Amino acid sequence: MIDMQIGGLLGLLILIADIYAIVKTLQSGASTGAKVLWILVVLIFPVVGLLFWLLFGPRGGRPVHA
């Protein structure tokens, strides 16, 4: 019973982290193609995709135009 609760909590944490990664990717200044690619990687491979996003994903916010 406790194993199911821990597994469920871990799954919830991964879901929250994946949603965070997707939102941050959408807010980044990366090209549309790069955004779509990163979102697909995170959705198809939730754990590994999140780790790759943390290491190699787009950084920073939208570029500021003067």
SETIMAR-516597 format. One record per atom (N, C-alpha, C): residue number from 1; residue in one letter; atom name; z negated, y negated, x. Coordinates in nm, 4 decimals. Each point is the difference from the previous one (the first is absolute). Example, Ala and Ser with C-alpha at 12.3 -4.5 7.8 and 13.67 -1.06 7.14 Angstrom:
2
@num 1 | residu A | atome N | up -0.7800 | north 0.5690 | east 1.3190 .
@num 1 | residu A | atome CA | up 0.0000 | north -0.1190 | east -0.0890 .
@num 1 | residu A | atome C | up 0.0000 | north -0.1200 | east 0.0900 .
@num 2 | residu S | atome N | up 0.0720 | north -0.1050 | east -0.0350 .
@num 2 | residu S | atome CA | up -0.0060 | north -0.1190 | east 0.0820 .
@num 2 | residu S | atome C | up -0.0730 | north -0.1090 | east -0.0770 .
end
This chain:
66
@num 1 | residu M | atome N | up 0.0000 | north 0.1194 | east 0.0817 .
@num 1 | residu M | atome CA | up 0.0000 | north -0.1194 | east -0.0817 .
@num 1 | residu M | atome C | up 0.0000 | north -0.1264 | east 0.0865 .
@num 2 | residu I | atome N | up -0.0821 | north -0.0006 | east 0.1036 .
@num 2 | residu I | atome CA | up -0.0073 | north -0.1172 | east 0.0875 .
@num 2 | residu I | atome C | up 0.1308 | north -0.0171 | east 0.0764 .
@num 3 | residu D | atome N | up 0.0649 | north 0.1108 | east 0.0383 .
@num 3 | residu D | atome CA | up 0.1277 | north -0.0080 | east 0.0715 .
@num 3 | residu D | atome C | up 0.1053 | north -0.0713 | east -0.0839 .
@num 4 | residu M | atome N | up 0.0002 | north 0.0265 | east -0.1311 .
@num 4 | residu M | atome CA | up 0.0962 | north -0.0660 | east -0.0878 .
@num 4 | residu M | atome C | up -0.0285 | north -0.1494 | east -0.0088 .
@num 5 | residu Q | atome N | up -0.1260 | north -0.0379 | east 0.0002 .
@num 5 | residu Q | atome CA | up -0.0357 | north -0.1412 | east -0.0077 .
@num 5 | residu Q | atome C | up 0.0397 | north -0.0725 | east 0.1280 .
@num 6 | residu I | atome N | up -0.0220 | north 0.0640 | east 0.1144 .
@num 6 | residu I | atome CA | up 0.0380 | north -0.0607 | east 0.1277 .
@num 6 | residu I | atome C | up 0.1514 | north -0.0104 | east 0.0103 .
@num 7 | residu G | atome N | up 0.0711 | north 0.1045 | east -0.0420 .
@num 7 | residu G | atome CA | up 0.1462 | north -0.0031 | east 0.0005 .
@num 7 | residu G | atome C | up 0.0546 | north -0.1077 | east -0.0925 .
@num 8 | residu G | atome N | up -0.0621 | north -0.0158 | east -0.1157 .
@num 8 | residu G | atome CA | up 0.0427 | north -0.1029 | east -0.0934 .
@num 8 | residu G | atome C | up -0.0246 | north -0.1397 | east 0.0540 .
@num 9 | residu L | atome N | up -0.1146 | north -0.0183 | east 0.0655 .
@num 9 | residu L | atome CA | up -0.0317 | north -0.1298 | east 0.0597 .
@num 9 | residu L | atome C | up 0.0955 | north -0.0316 | east 0.1141 .
@num 10 | residu L | atome N | up 0.0292 | north 0.0995 | east 0.0819 .
@num 10 | residu L | atome CA | up 0.0945 | north -0.0194 | east 0.1102 .
@num 10 | residu L | atome C | up 0.1388 | north -0.0344 | east -0.0542 .
@num 11 | residu G | atome N | up 0.0424 | north 0.0676 | east -0.1050 .
@num 11 | residu G | atome CA | up 0.1284 | north -0.0294 | east -0.0625 .
@num 11 | residu G | atome C | up 0.0050 | north -0.1412 | east -0.0559 .
@num 12 | residu L | atome N | up -0.1098 | north -0.0449 | east -0.0597 .
@num 12 | residu L | atome CA | up -0.0073 | north -0.1356 | east -0.0533 .
@num 12 | residu L | atome C | up 0.0088 | north -0.1028 | east 0.1124 .
@num 13 | residu L | atome N | up -0.0688 | north 0.0251 | east 0.1107 .
@num 13 | residu L | atome CA | up 0.0046 | north -0.0916 | east 0.1148 .
@num 13 | residu L | atome C | up 0.1410 | north -0.0091 | east 0.0583 .
@num 14 | residu I | atome N | up 0.0693 | north 0.1137 | east 0.0069 .
@num 14 | residu I | atome CA | up 0.1376 | north 0.0002 | east 0.0501 .
@num 14 | residu I | atome C | up 0.0902 | north -0.0773 | east -0.0948 .
@num 15 | residu L | atome N | up -0.0189 | north 0.0182 | east -0.1301 .
@num 15 | residu L | atome CA | up 0.0793 | north -0.0741 | east -0.0990 .
@num 15 | residu L | atome C | up -0.0214 | north -0.1505 | east 0.0143 .
@num 16 | residu I | atome N | up -0.1248 | north -0.0419 | east 0.0141 .
@num 16 | residu I | atome CA | up -0.0298 | north -0.1430 | east 0.0160 .
@num 16 | residu I | atome C | up 0.0633 | north -0.0532 | east 0.1278 .
@num 17 | residu A | atome N | up -0.0101 | north 0.0749 | east 0.1097 .
@num 17 | residu A | atome CA | up 0.0589 | north -0.0436 | east 0.1266 .
@num 17 | residu A | atome C | up 0.1524 | north -0.0075 | east -0.0102 .
@num 18 | residu D | atome N | up 0.0622 | north 0.0947 | east -0.0694 .
@num 18 | residu D | atome CA | up 0.1455 | north -0.0028 | east -0.0175 .
@num 18 | residu D | atome C | up 0.0432 | north -0.1206 | east -0.0830 .
@num 19 | residu I | atome N | up -0.0733 | north -0.0311 | east -0.1049 .
@num 19 | residu I | atome CA | up 0.0316 | north -0.1176 | east -0.0813 .
@num 19 | residu I | atome C | up -0.0140 | north -0.1264 | east 0.0840 .
@num 20 | residu Y | atome N | up -0.1037 | north -0.0067 | east 0.0814 .
@num 20 | residu Y | atome CA | up -0.0183 | north -0.1142 | east 0.0899 .
@num 20 | residu Y | atome C | up 0.1187 | north -0.0130 | east 0.0956 .
@num 21 | residu A | atome N | up 0.0439 | north 0.1117 | east 0.0566 .
@num 21 | residu A | atome CA | up 0.1136 | north -0.0020 | east 0.0929 .
@num 21 | residu A | atome C | up 0.1269 | north -0.0475 | east -0.0700 .
@num 22 | residu I | atome N | up 0.0223 | north 0.0435 | east -0.1218 .
@num 22 | residu I | atome CA | up 0.1195 | north -0.0404 | east -0.0746 .
@num 22 | residu I | atome C | up -0.0050 | north -0.1499 | east -0.0311 .
@num 23 | residu V | atome N | up -0.1149 | north -0.0496 | east -0.0439 .
@num 23 | residu V | atome CA | up -0.0129 | north -0.1427 | east -0.0300 .
@num 23 | residu V | atome C | up 0.0219 | north -0.0824 | east 0.1253 .
@num 24 | residu K | atome N | up -0.0618 | north 0.0391 | east 0.1110 .
@num 24 | residu K | atome CA | up 0.0155 | north -0.0740 | east 0.1251 .
@num 24 | residu K | atome C | up 0.1444 | north 0.0051 | east 0.0498 .
@num 25 | residu T | atome N | up 0.0674 | north 0.1108 | east -0.0216 .
@num 25 | residu T | atome CA | up 0.1404 | north 0.0108 | east 0.0389 .
@num 25 | residu T | atome C | up 0.0853 | north -0.0953 | east -0.0824 .
@num 26 | residu L | atome N | up -0.0259 | north -0.0058 | east -0.1295 .
@num 26 | residu L | atome CA | up 0.0755 | north -0.0910 | east -0.0863 .
@num 26 | residu L | atome C | up -0.0247 | north -0.1463 | east 0.0366 .
@num 27 | residu Q | atome N | up -0.1188 | north -0.0324 | east 0.0482 .
@num 27 | residu Q | atome CA | up -0.0340 | north -0.1370 | east 0.0376 .
@num 27 | residu Q | atome C | up 0.0474 | north -0.0359 | east 0.1405 .
@num 28 | residu S | atome N | up 0.0455 | north 0.0969 | east 0.0757 .
@num 28 | residu S | atome CA | up 0.0402 | north -0.0260 | east 0.1383 .
@num 28 | residu S | atome C | up 0.1339 | north -0.0730 | east 0.0050 .
@num 29 | residu G | atome N | up 0.0324 | north -0.0502 | east 0.1164 .
@num 29 | residu G | atome CA | up 0.1259 | north -0.0704 | east 0.0193 .
@num 29 | residu G | atome C | up 0.1132 | north 0.0919 | east 0.0413 .
@num 30 | residu A | atome N | up -0.0190 | north 0.1304 | east -0.0122 .
@num 30 | residu A | atome CA | up 0.1027 | north 0.0963 | east 0.0381 .
@num 30 | residu A | atome C | up 0.1200 | north -0.0094 | east -0.0945 .
@num 31 | residu S | atome N | up 0.1127 | north 0.0524 | east 0.0453 .
@num 31 | residu S | atome CA | up 0.1196 | north 0.0009 | east -0.0843 .
@num 31 | residu S | atome C | up -0.0209 | north 0.0924 | east -0.1197 .
@num 32 | residu T | atome N | up 0.0822 | north -0.0177 | east -0.1012 .
@num 32 | residu T | atome CA | up -0.0115 | north 0.0818 | east -0.1207 .
@num 32 | residu T | atome C | up 0.0181 | north 0.1480 | east 0.0315 .
@num 33 | residu G | atome N | up 0.0957 | north 0.0299 | east 0.0846 .
@num 33 | residu G | atome CA | up 0.0232 | north 0.1398 | east 0.0374 .
@num 33 | residu G | atome C | up -0.1201 | north 0.0617 | east 0.0696 .
@num 34 | residu A | atome N | up -0.0628 | north -0.0760 | east 0.0897 .
@num 34 | residu A | atome CA | up -0.1184 | north 0.0496 | east 0.0707 .
@num 34 | residu A | atome C | up -0.1158 | north 0.0208 | east -0.0974 .
@num 35 | residu K | atome N | up -0.0148 | north -0.0919 | east -0.0945 .
@num 35 | residu K | atome CA | up -0.1061 | north 0.0144 | east -0.0999 .
@num 35 | residu K | atome C | up 0.0190 | north 0.1266 | east -0.0823 .
@num 36 | residu V | atome N | up 0.1230 | north 0.0220 | east -0.0464 .
@num 36 | residu V | atome CA | up 0.0292 | north 0.1192 | east -0.0804 .
@num 36 | residu V | atome C | up -0.0268 | north 0.1257 | east 0.0809 .
@num 37 | residu L | atome N | up 0.0419 | north 0.0012 | east 0.1251 .
@num 37 | residu L | atome CA | up -0.0212 | north 0.1166 | east 0.0860 .
@num 37 | residu L | atome C | up -0.1490 | north 0.0284 | east 0.0189 .
@num 38 | residu W | atome N | up -0.0786 | north -0.1025 | east 0.0305 .
@num 38 | residu W | atome CA | up -0.1435 | north 0.0199 | east 0.0201 .
@num 38 | residu W | atome C | up -0.0686 | north 0.0466 | east -0.1280 .
@num 39 | residu I | atome N | up 0.0390 | north -0.0563 | east -0.1129 .
@num 39 | residu I | atome CA | up -0.0610 | north 0.0418 | east -0.1265 .
@num 39 | residu I | atome C | up 0.0334 | north 0.1460 | east -0.0295 .
@num 40 | residu L | atome N | up 0.1240 | north 0.0404 | east 0.0248 .
@num 40 | residu L | atome CA | up 0.0375 | north 0.1399 | east -0.0215 .
@num 40 | residu L | atome C | up -0.0778 | north 0.0937 | east 0.0930 .
@num 41 | residu V | atome N | up -0.0171 | north -0.0396 | east 0.1247 .
@num 41 | residu V | atome CA | up -0.0757 | north 0.0832 | east 0.0953 .
@num 41 | residu V | atome C | up -0.1436 | north 0.0173 | east -0.0483 .
@num 42 | residu V | atome N | up -0.0614 | north -0.1094 | east -0.0454 .
@num 42 | residu V | atome CA | up -0.1388 | north 0.0076 | east -0.0475 .
@num 42 | residu V | atome C | up -0.0103 | north 0.0832 | east -0.1275 .
@num 43 | residu L | atome N | up 0.0977 | north -0.0113 | east -0.0889 .
@num 43 | residu L | atome CA | up -0.0042 | north 0.0761 | east -0.1257 .
@num 43 | residu L | atome C | up 0.0287 | north 0.1486 | east 0.0201 .
@num 44 | residu I | atome N | up 0.0949 | north 0.0319 | east 0.0878 .
@num 44 | residu I | atome CA | up 0.0383 | north 0.1402 | east 0.0191 .
@num 44 | residu I | atome C | up -0.1012 | north 0.0745 | east 0.0869 .
@num 45 | residu F | atome N | up -0.0544 | north -0.0680 | east 0.1017 .
@num 45 | residu F | atome CA | up -0.0982 | north 0.0601 | east 0.0909 .
@num 45 | residu F | atome C | up -0.1275 | north -0.0846 | east -0.0024 .
@num 46 | residu P | atome N | up -0.0845 | north 0.0156 | east -0.1015 .
@num 46 | residu P | atome CA | up -0.1117 | north -0.0920 | east -0.0188 .
@num 46 | residu P | atome C | up -0.0927 | north -0.0155 | east 0.1210 .
@num 47 | residu V | atome N | up -0.0401 | north 0.1076 | east 0.0631 .
@num 47 | residu V | atome CA | up -0.0943 | north -0.0101 | east 0.1110 .
@num 47 | residu V | atome C | up 0.0719 | north -0.0371 | east 0.1296 .
@num 48 | residu V | atome N | up 0.1026 | north 0.0762 | east 0.0352 .
@num 48 | residu V | atome CA | up 0.0743 | north -0.0260 | east 0.1237 .
@num 48 | residu V | atome C | up 0.0735 | north -0.1334 | east -0.0094 .
@num 49 | residu G | atome N | up 0.0563 | north -0.0298 | east -0.1154 .
@num 49 | residu G | atome CA | up 0.0694 | north -0.1270 | east -0.0189 .
@num 49 | residu G | atome C | up -0.0936 | north -0.1182 | east 0.0163 .
@num 50 | residu L | atome N | up -0.1234 | north 0.0136 | east -0.0495 .
@num 50 | residu L | atome CA | up -0.0987 | north -0.1059 | east 0.0155 .
@num 50 | residu L | atome C | up -0.0342 | north -0.0199 | east 0.1478 .
@num 51 | residu L | atome N | up -0.0171 | north 0.1093 | east 0.0720 .
@num 51 | residu L | atome CA | up -0.0289 | north -0.0105 | east 0.1433 .
@num 51 | residu L | atome C | up 0.1149 | north -0.0647 | east 0.0755 .
@num 52 | residu F | atome N | up 0.1229 | north 0.0396 | east -0.0307 .
@num 52 | residu F | atome CA | up 0.1166 | north -0.0625 | east 0.0640 .
@num 52 | residu F | atome C | up 0.0082 | north -0.1483 | east -0.0358 .
@num 53 | residu W | atome N | up -0.0285 | north -0.0331 | east -0.1258 .
@num 53 | residu W | atome CA | up 0.0029 | north -0.1403 | east -0.0416 .
@num 53 | residu W | atome C | up -0.1037 | north -0.0811 | east 0.0769 .
@num 54 | residu L | atome N | up -0.1202 | north 0.0565 | east 0.0160 .
@num 54 | residu L | atome CA | up -0.1043 | north -0.0698 | east 0.0749 .
@num 54 | residu L | atome C | up 0.0419 | north -0.0255 | east 0.1445 .
@num 55 | residu L | atome N | up 0.0695 | north 0.0974 | east 0.0600 .
@num 55 | residu L | atome CA | up 0.0387 | north -0.0115 | east 0.1404 .
@num 55 | residu L | atome C | up 0.1280 | north -0.0809 | east 0.0206 .
@num 56 | residu F | atome N | up 0.0991 | north 0.0191 | east -0.0856 .
@num 56 | residu F | atome CA | up 0.1332 | north -0.0555 | east 0.0244 .
@num 56 | residu F | atome C | up 0.0536 | north -0.0904 | east -0.1104 .
@num 57 | residu G | atome N | up -0.0747 | north -0.0172 | east -0.1069 .
@num 57 | residu G | atome CA | up 0.0490 | north -0.0740 | east -0.1166 .
@num 57 | residu G | atome C | up 0.0156 | north -0.1486 | east 0.0247 .
@num 58 | residu P | atome N | up 0.0624 | north -0.0686 | east -0.0964 .
@num 58 | residu P | atome CA | up 0.0217 | north -0.1451 | east 0.0134 .
@num 58 | residu P | atome C | up -0.1327 | north -0.0745 | east 0.0050 .
@num 59 | residu R | atome N | up -0.0029 | north -0.1048 | east 0.0811 .
@num 59 | residu R | atome CA | up -0.1214 | north -0.0798 | east 0.0171 .
@num 59 | residu R | atome C | up 0.0217 | north -0.1412 | east -0.0513 .
@num 60 | residu G | atome N | up -0.1093 | north -0.0653 | east -0.0353 .
@num 60 | residu G | atome CA | up 0.0050 | north -0.1417 | east -0.0376 .
@num 60 | residu G | atome C | up 0.0492 | north -0.0220 | east -0.1414 .
@num 61 | residu G | atome N | up -0.0149 | north -0.1246 | east -0.0414 .
@num 61 | residu G | atome CA | up 0.0419 | north -0.0388 | east -0.1343 .
@num 61 | residu G | atome C | up 0.1437 | north -0.0474 | east 0.0004 .
@num 62 | residu R | atome N | up 0.0370 | north -0.0623 | east -0.1075 .
@num 62 | residu R | atome CA | up 0.1358 | north -0.0537 | east -0.0128 .
@num 62 | residu R | atome C | up 0.0193 | north -0.1133 | east 0.0977 .
@num 63 | residu P | atome N | up 0.1194 | north -0.0104 | east 0.0544 .
@num 63 | residu P | atome CA | up 0.0248 | north -0.1112 | east 0.0919 .
@num 63 | residu P | atome C | up -0.0036 | north -0.1337 | east -0.0739 .
@num 64 | residu V | atome N | up -0.0521 | north -0.1006 | east 0.0652 .
@num 64 | residu V | atome CA | up -0.0111 | north -0.1335 | east -0.0598 .
@num 64 | residu V | atome C | up 0.1245 | north -0.0795 | east 0.0362 .
@num 65 | residu H | atome N | up 0.0677 | north -0.0535 | east -0.1019 .
@num 65 | residu H | atome CA | up 0.1192 | north -0.0814 | east 0.0222 .
@num 65 | residu H | atome C | up -0.0394 | north -0.1476 | east -0.0104 .
@num 66 | residu A | atome N | up 0.0375 | north -0.0769 | east 0.0999 .
@num 66 | residu A | atome CA | up -0.0369 | north -0.1432 | east 0.0014 .
@num 66 | residu A | atome C | up 0.0941 | north -0.0832 | east -0.0814 .
end
